[in-house]
């Protein structure tokens, strides 16, 4: 079996353009289903309001009320991993009725079921079985999902939000959620409050849907300045909190209150814990905790996280906070931090997309000690000659067009390095169970093993105690 290697590019601009292009290809123009209503009225734009002082909004009372044992489920590109009183269970398209392994968002519905947005639609999970929801009529890339009290499912995706009710999908285009210079097609998250209001965040606005009418908050309409939003959550009172590039905003009494963070990095996730404190996960700086007046930072340097990319957050009613990173699932109980990986637990993937936890969540099992594996292979140049005495690395987080360490893997949470021999062969011993990215240094720079589209890193699975031969990797010219 032969694989193709692609050279790494170094321009961050190229990365941004590639990301946008991928989203556009995955979206397409929304098409109306038979149940799609007549075109909506123009979105309501609220009058500009002066933001109140930062002390105007308080956190929820610092009390923790137990709701009893619950279940934890985390989604990834390798299926669904769930933890309950019986231990870990990994669900994939091979051992269950899960339609596919590429899972992007999840939410707990009022009836206790878990709604999961996957690459081709939505599935409901009751802790034992999966129920497939008919595919949406629009082609989309799911970003967020929510359920309302009437059993309807809402999915945020590129170019809009789709609602599933009475066996049919209905799509609201992103033009309902922002206008003018704030208009965009990047719809990132959706939440449904207890009063039935549906809140949506786009990259440039926050929109609220009620009584078949959209109310839009954007620059000049509720916000004095432009915002670049990325995540949304609701607190115990139903107030929406929107994370953006300069901190976060909360909506109360008809106005938005801002909590700025000047040294803040790109938000990836936001959650409110059982004490009313706000957690913000970032792309590359770990997580920030805001208790109503003080910001606290946790990252790799503080030795509380293995990865600084916190892509998912969830809080249980027992006082714990769960953090999904690109290298591990970390839980914080208010005093101690514990990280679950594929090599010390039954977790099915170290790269977490979303976290769902019900009630107090599950009891934490003891960490395991799994036998490491090994990885061997051969690298040849485009003309078939072996790549001799070349540095080969494996690491745990997917690579983009840019790296910041001395080598592509050197700044990652875990990596191994070796050299090819006279035949172009390489071997890695004592490899912890997990998925790995493979890169090699060539005469012209670094190359990585990519997926079939040549865009993202190909992940190679090493199971506990496995001796895996990836065979021949061929460099592209």
C-alpha positions in Angstrom: 0.0 0.0 0.0 1.4 3.4 -1.0 0.5 6.8 0.4 1.2 10.3 -0.9 3.1 12.9 1.1 2.3 16.6 0.5 4.7 19.5 1.3 3.7 21.8 4.2 2.9 25.4 3.3 3.9 28.2 5.6 1.5 31.1 4.9 -1.2 31.7 7.5 -3.2 33.6 4.9 -3.4 30.4 2.8 -4.8 28.6 5.8 -7.5 31.2 6.3 -8.5 31.1 2.6 -8.5 27.3 2.6 -10.8 27.2 5.6 -13.2 29.6 4.1 -13.2 27.7 0.8 -13.9 24.4 2.5 -16.9 25.9 4.3 -18.2 27.4 1.0 -18.0 24.0 -0.8 -19.8 22.3 2.1 -22.6 24.8 2.2 -24.2 25.7 -1.2 -27.3 27.7 -1.6 -30.1 26.7 0.9 -33.0 25.0 -0.9 -36.5 25.1 0.5 -38.2 22.0 1.7 -42.0 21.5 1.1 -42.6 22.9 4.5 -40.5 26.0 4.1 -42.7 29.0 4.9 -43.1 32.2 2.8 -40.0 34.5 3.0 -39.7 36.0 6.4 -40.2 39.6 7.2 -37.1 41.8 7.5 -35.2 41.1 10.7 -36.0 43.5 13.5 -33.0 45.7 14.3 -33.1 47.0 17.8 -32.3 50.6 18.5 -28.7 51.3 19.6 -28.4 51.1 23.4 -25.7 52.4 25.7 -24.1 49.4 27.4 -24.5 49.3 31.2 -21.4 49.3 33.5 -19.7 46.0 34.0 -20.9 45.6 37.5 -24.6 45.6 36.3 -24.7 41.8 35.7 -24.0 39.3 38.5 -23.1 35.7 38.2 -25.6 33.1 39.4 -25.6 32.3 43.2 -22.6 30.1 44.1 -24.6 27.0 45.0 -24.4 23.5 43.7 -27.5 21.4 43.7 -27.0 17.7 43.0 -29.3 16.1 40.4 -28.0 12.5 40.7 -25.8 10.4 38.5 -25.6 11.1 34.8 -23.9 10.1 31.6 -21.0 11.7 29.8 -20.6 11.5 26.0 -17.9 13.1 23.8 -18.0 13.3 20.1 -15.1 13.3 17.6 -14.0 12.2 14.2 -13.9 8.6 15.4 -17.4 8.2 16.8 -19.0 8.7 20.2 -17.4 7.8 23.6 -19.7 7.6 26.6 -19.0 7.0 30.3 -21.6 5.8 32.8 -21.8 3.6 35.9 -20.8 0.6 33.7 -17.6 2.2 32.4 -16.6 3.4 28.9 -18.4 2.5 25.7 -17.3 3.6 22.2 -20.0 3.8 19.5 -18.9 3.8 15.8 -20.6 3.0 12.5 -19.1 -0.5 12.7 -20.5 -1.6 16.1 -23.7 0.4 16.4 -26.4 2.2 14.4 -24.5 5.5 14.5 -24.7 6.6 10.8 -21.0 7.7 10.6 -18.1 8.5 12.8 -17.7 12.2 11.9 -19.5 14.0 14.8 -19.5 17.8 15.2 -22.0 18.9 17.8 -24.3 17.6 20.5 -27.0 18.7 22.9 -29.2 17.3 25.7 -32.9 17.5 24.8 -35.6 18.2 27.4 -36.7 14.6 27.2 -33.2 13.4 28.1 -32.2 12.2 24.7 -28.9 13.4 23.2 -29.1 15.1 19.8 -26.0 14.7 17.7 -25.1 16.5 14.5 -22.9 14.4 12.2 -21.5 15.0 8.7 -24.7 14.0 7.0 -27.5 14.8 9.4 -28.8 14.3 12.9 -29.2 11.3 15.1 -30.9 10.9 18.6 -29.2 8.8 21.3 -31.0 7.6 24.4 -28.0 6.1 26.1 -28.5 2.7 24.4 -29.9 3.1 20.9 -29.6 5.5 18.0 -32.6 7.0 16.1 -31.8 8.5 12.7 -33.5 11.8 11.8 -34.2 12.4 8.0 -31.4 14.3 6.3 -31.7 18.0 5.9 -32.8 19.3 2.5 -29.9 21.7 2.5 -26.3 20.7 2.2 -24.5 22.0 5.3 -21.6 21.8 7.6 -23.1 21.5 11.1 -21.6 23.8 13.8 -24.2 23.7 16.7 -27.3 21.9 17.7 -30.1 22.4 20.2 -33.6 21.0 21.2 -36.7 22.9 22.3 -39.4 21.8 24.7 -41.7 20.9 21.8 -39.3 18.2 20.5 -38.0 20.4 17.7 -34.3 20.2 16.7 -32.3 23.2 15.6 -29.0 23.0 13.7 -26.7 25.9 13.1 -24.7 25.5 9.9 -23.0 27.4 7.1 -25.5 29.8 5.5 -28.2 29.4 8.1 -30.2 27.5 10.7 -32.5 24.5 10.1 -35.3 23.4 12.3 -36.7 19.8 12.3 -40.4 19.5 13.3 -43.3 17.2 12.4 -41.0 15.1 10.3 -39.7 17.9 8.1 -36.9 20.4 7.9 -37.3 24.1 7.5 -34.3 26.4 6.8 -33.8 30.0 7.7 -31.0 31.6 5.7 -28.2 33.6 7.3 -29.6 36.8 5.8 -32.2 36.7 8.6 -29.5 36.9 11.2 -27.3 39.8 10.1 -27.5 42.7 7.6 -25.4 45.4 6.0 -21.7 45.2 6.6 -22.3 42.6 9.3 -24.0 40.2 6.9 -22.2 36.9 6.6 -22.8 33.2 6.1 -20.8 31.8 9.0 -23.4 30.6 11.6 -21.6 29.1 14.5 -24.0 28.1 17.3 -27.6 27.8 18.4 -29.3 27.6 21.8 -33.0 27.4 22.9 -34.0 29.1 26.1 -36.7 27.8 28.5 -39.0 30.6 27.3 -38.8 29.2 23.8 -36.6 31.9 22.4 -34.0 30.6 19.9 -30.6 32.3 20.1 -28.1 32.1 17.2 -24.6 33.5 16.9 -22.9 34.3 13.5 -19.4 35.5 13.1 -20.6 39.2 13.2 -24.0 39.1 15.1 -26.3 37.6 17.6 -29.9 36.9 16.5 -33.0 35.9 18.4 -36.0 34.1 16.9 -39.4 34.4 18.5 -43.0 34.4 17.1 -41.6 33.8 13.6 -39.6 37.0 13.8 -35.8 37.5 13.9 -34.3 40.2 16.1 -30.7 41.0 15.1 -28.0 42.5 17.3 -24.9 43.7 15.5 -22.6 46.7 15.2 -24.8 49.8 15.5 -27.8 47.7 16.7 -27.2 46.6 20.2 -23.4 46.7 19.9 -21.4 49.9 19.6 -18.5 48.1 18.0 -18.0 45.3 15.6 -17.8 41.8 17.2 -16.3 38.6 15.9 -18.4 35.9 17.6 -17.7 32.2 17.7 -19.6 30.5 20.6 -22.9 30.8 22.6 -24.4 29.4 25.8 -27.3 30.1 28.2 -27.0 30.4 31.9 -29.5 29.1 34.5 -31.7 32.2 34.1 -31.8 31.7 30.3 -29.5 34.7 29.6 -27.5 34.3 26.4 -23.7 34.7 26.7 -21.8 35.2 23.5 -18.0 34.7 23.2 -16.1 36.9 20.8 -12.5 37.9 20.0 -12.5 40.6 22.8 -14.2 38.7 25.6 -17.9 38.0 26.0 -21.3 39.7 26.2 -24.5 38.8 28.2 -28.0 40.0 27.3 -30.3 41.1 30.1 -33.1 43.6 30.4 -33.0 44.5 26.7 -29.3 45.4 26.6 -25.9 43.7 26.2 -23.3 43.9 28.9 -19.7 43.4 27.9 -16.9 41.7 29.8 -13.7 42.5 27.9 -10.5 40.5 27.9 -7.7 42.4 26.1 -5.2 39.6 26.0 -7.7 37.1 24.9 -7.3 34.6 22.0 -9.8 33.2 19.5 -12.8 31.7 21.4 -13.7 28.1 20.7 -16.2 27.2 23.4 -18.2 28.8 26.3 -20.0 27.2 29.3 -21.5 28.3 32.6 -20.7 26.1 35.5 -23.1 25.2 38.4 -21.7 28.1 40.4 -22.6 30.6 37.7 -19.0 31.1 36.6 -18.1 31.4 32.9 -15.5 29.3 31.2 -14.0 30.3 27.8 -12.1 27.8 25.7 -9.6 29.2 23.2 -7.9 28.1 20.0 -4.3 28.2 21.4 -4.3 29.7 24.9 -6.1 27.1 27.0 -9.1 28.2 29.1 -10.2 31.3 31.0 -12.5 31.3 34.0 -14.5 34.4 34.9 -16.1 34.5 38.3 -17.9 37.8 37.9 -15.0 40.1 38.6 -11.7 38.1 38.1 -10.3 36.2 35.2 -8.2 33.1 35.9 -6.1 31.4 33.2 -5.4 27.7 32.9 -3.1 26.2 30.2 -0.2 23.8 29.5 2.2 26.0 31.2 0.2 25.8 34.4 0.3 22.0 34.0 -3.5 21.7 34.3 -4.1 21.0 30.6 -2.2 18.8 28.1 -3.4 21.0 25.1 -4.0 24.7 24.8 -6.7 24.1 22.2 -9.9 23.8 24.2 -12.6 23.0 21.6 -15.4 22.0 23.9 -16.7 22.8 27.4 -19.5 21.4 29.5 -20.5 21.6 33.2 -22.4 19.1 35.3 -24.7 19.8 38.2 -22.3 18.2 40.6 -19.8 21.1 40.3 -17.4 19.7 37.8 -16.3 21.2 34.5 -15.4 19.1 31.5 -12.9 20.4 28.9 -12.5 18.8 25.5 -9.2 19.5 23.9 -7.3 18.3 20.8 -5.3 16.1 23.1 -7.5 14.6 25.8 -10.6 15.0 27.9 -9.9 16.9 31.2 -12.2 17.2 34.1 -11.9 19.8 37.0 -13.8 19.2 40.2 -12.9 22.6 41.8 -9.6 21.3 43.3 -8.1 18.6 41.1 -7.5 18.2 37.3 -7.7 14.8 35.6 -7.1 14.0 31.9 -8.4 10.9 30.1 -6.6 9.7 27.0 -6.8 6.7 24.8 -3.7 5.3 26.5 -5.1 5.5 30.0 -8.9 5.0 29.6 -11.6 3.7 27.3 -11.8 7.0 25.4 -12.2 6.4 21.7 -10.3 9.6 20.5 -8.1 12.2 22.0 -9.3 14.9 19.7 -12.7 16.1 21.2 -15.3 18.0 19.1 -18.1 18.3 21.7 -19.0 17.2 25.2 -22.4 16.3 26.6 -22.9 15.6 30.3 -26.2 15.0 32.1 -27.1 15.7 35.8 -24.0 15.2 38.0 -22.2 13.2 35.4 -20.6 9.8 35.9 -18.3 8.7 38.7 -14.7 8.9 37.5 -13.0 5.5 36.9 -9.4 4.9 37.8 -6.8 5.6 35.1 -5.4 2.6 33.3 -1.9 1.7 32.2 -2.1 0.4 28.6 0.7 -1.3 26.8 2.3 1.0 24.2 2.6 0.0 20.6 5.0 0.7 17.7 5.0 2.2 14.2 7.2 1.3 11.3 7.3 2.3 7.7 9.3 3.3 4.7 9.6 6.7 2.9 10.6 6.9 -0.7 11.1 9.9 -2.9 9.0 10.6 -6.0 11.5 8.7 -8.2 11.3 5.6 -6.0 14.6 6.0 -4.3 14.7 5.8 -0.4 14.7 9.0 1.7 17.9 8.4 3.7 18.9 9.8 7.1 15.8 12.0 7.2 14.1 13.1 10.4 10.6 11.7 10.9 8.2 12.8 13.6 4.8 11.7 14.9 2.6 14.0 17.0 -0.9 14.1 18.4 -2.5 17.2 17.0 -3.3 17.8 13.4 -1.0 20.3 11.6 -2.0 23.4 9.7 0.0 25.4 7.2 2.1 27.0 10.0 4.1 25.6 12.9 5.7 27.6 15.7 8.4 25.2 17.2 11.7 24.2 15.8 10.0 21.4 13.9 6.3 20.8 13.1 5.8 18.6 16.1 8.2 20.0 18.7 5.7 22.4 20.3 2.9 19.7 20.6 1.8 18.1 23.8 3.4 14.8 22.8 5.7 13.8 19.9 8.4 11.3 19.0 11.3 11.7 16.5 13.5 9.3 14.7 15.6 8.9 11.5 15.2 6.9 8.4 18.0 4.3 7.6 19.8 3.6 4.3 16.6 1.9 3.0 14.3 4.8 4.0 12.8 2.8 6.8 11.8 4.2 10.2 10.6 2.8 13.5 8.9 4.3 16.6 8.9 2.3 19.7 6.9 2.8 22.9 4.1 4.7 21.2 1.1 5.3 23.5 -2.3 4.3 22.1 -3.8 7.1 20.0 -4.0 8.8 16.7 -0.9 10.3 15.2 0.2 12.7 12.5 3.3 11.8 10.5 5.8 14.3 9.1 9.2 14.0 7.5 12.0 16.4 6.6 12.9 16.5 3.0 15.6 18.3 1.0 13.1 21.2 0.4 11.4 21.4 3.8 8.8 19.3 5.7 6.1 17.1 4.3 3.2 15.5 6.0 0.9 12.5 5.4 -2.5 14.1 4.4 -6.0 12.9 3.8 -7.3 11.9 0.4 -8.1 15.6 -0.4 -4.6 16.7 0.5 -5.9 19.4 2.8 -5.7 18.1 6.4 -3.5 15.7 8.3 -4.1 12.0 7.9 -4.4 10.5 11.4 -2.8 7.0 11.9 -4.3 4.9 14.7 -1.9 3.0 17.0 -3.8 0.6 19.3 -2.5 -0.5 22.7 0.2 -3.2 22.2 -0.1 -3.0 18.4 2.9 -3.3 16.1 1.7 -1.3 13.1 3.4 -1.2 9.7 2.2 1.7 7.6 4.2 0.3 4.7 5.5 2.8 2.0 5.0 6.5 2.0 5.9 8.3 -1.3 6.8 12.0 -1.4 5.0 14.0 -4.1 7.1 16.3 -6.3 
